[in-house]
Amino acid sequence: MNLAPVLPILIPLVAGALSLACWRSIRLQRLIGVVATGLLLAASIWLLLLTVDQGFLVVEMGSWPAPFSIVFVADVLSAIMIVLTGIIGLAIAIYSLASIPNGHQRFGYFPLMHLLLAGVGGAFLTGDIFNLFVWFEVMLLASFALLTLGGERAQMEGAIKYVTLNLFSSAMFLSAVGLLYGMVGTLNMADIAQKVSSVDDPGMVTVVSMMFMISFGIKAAAFPLFFWLPASYHTPQVAVSALFAGLLTKVGVYALYRVFTLIFTQDVGYTHTILLWGATLTMLTGVLGAAAQFEFRRILSFHIISQIGYMILGLALFTPLALIGGVFYIMHHIIVKTNLFLVSGITYRLLGSYELKDLGGVYRQRPYLALLFLIPALSLAGIPPLSGFFAKFIVVRASLEASEYLVAGIALLVGLLTLYSMIKIWAEVFWKKLPEHVTDDSALKGEMKEPRSWALYLPVAGLAVCTLIIGLYGQPIYVLAETAADQLMNPQLYIEAVLGGQSQ
């Protein structure tokens, strides 16, 4: 059995179990956290290299053939997502060494982090629609626990909104799975894709596809049910916010890409038109929400929503170039958004607030931190030659080629409003002088005294380098995205890889 497609799940699960076994030793939990996420990154790179070379990797558990066995499938898209999971996991594990209070670590922060990473990896690699639901629930359990760790009032309020809407999403997801199973008699996604076209009632298939769209749209924080995200992502420890911002909503986006390129392609004119306008409204409402905010993490939270719109737009246009742009955008955004949240955490450690009115003077005392903010901020806004420019350029060009001129215009407008928000943060946090009502600026005048302050800056610098590499040396990244898009546009390749001789 090829272990490559299951290692990204086994490593965090084993690491979580070891962390629980070392419950009384915070030092060992920290060590396990960094070593395990490093191994996860190494395993994910190996998996990506194998998928680029071989196309698809399929593991059938229990020696049962598909579609009867539990199947894990790795193609280039899922391998890309696993690599990004490894990068973010390692960055957060290092950042957590200096940012997570000991009390949170004693109550299970690191085991929960590993459980969340296992859930994310399982969602990216499963070839079974019901097990996709299971991995979503693993993620929900771990994320809810991380969200409430510390028990502060704001955290509990945000967690209630978060879990309520996500439980509704899960209930709809499970109902859709049940209806789909009743129509085709299988849960293997490749087998579903093969059989769904022969269902007697195509209208019912479209109804079920809408249920999946709503469920995954909620988890991706797409319009109109996105309000749980800005209500919750600014409440936990910043390392948790950054982990959520980088990965959780992208699992919903990935699920949309998977089912609406593999399973529900019979009524593209209907389903993908809804996705198109959902993506457009997601972009617009998210960026307008960000423009109205004056709290660092809330601005960034609303920008998660607006950027999700670009990713869904690539799927909605459903052309080879659009899918390339969508996959490229996912790669760019996960790195950039995580980094911006990590930078916000450093400014909080320096000045004790996320409110823009209470911040200032960082550029004069920490010019290197200002530079580390500018790289992901300008990339998010789409300024050349950073990664966000190429991601936006591909998606906008795909919109123009599909004659969706209004959508292209809105995408460009959203980019300008994103730049406005980033300039607002720059002006308030880094450029202006420290406000007079903030009397204790000793943190800015001196160096941070934490013995592990390097752990705050190292992940930020590393992610900034990743952003520069994607922008300045984007050809290999584009080729990866192109390969992933080719596989998405040819679902028969996936079906044949999973079912082999049983495919029709």
Secondary structure, DSSP 8 states (H G I E B T S, - for coil): ---TTTHHHHHHHHHHHHHHHTTT-HHHHHHHHHHHHHHHHHHHHHHHHHHHHHS-EEEEGGG--TTTS-EEEE-HHHHHHHHHHHHHHHHHHHHHHHHS-HHHHHTTHHHHHHHHHHHHHHHHHB-BHHHHHHHHHHHHHHHHHHHHTT--HHHHHHHHHHHHHHHHHHHHHHHHHHHHHHHHS--BHHHHHHHGGG-S-HHHHHHHHHHHHHHHHHHTT-TTS-THHHHHTTSS-HHHHHHIIIIIHHHHHHHHHHHHHHT--S-HHHHHHHHHHHHHHHHHHHHHHHHT--BHHHHHHHHHHHHHHHHHHHHHH-SHHHHHHHHHHHHHHHHHHHHHHHHHHHHHHHHS--BGGG---HHHH-HHHHHHHHHHHHHHHT-TTSHHHHHHHHHHHHHHHTT-HHHHHHHHHHHHHHHHHHHHHIIIIIIS---TT----HHHHS----TTTHHHHHHHHHHHHHHHHHHHT-HHHHHHHHHHHHHHH-HHHHHHHHHGGG--
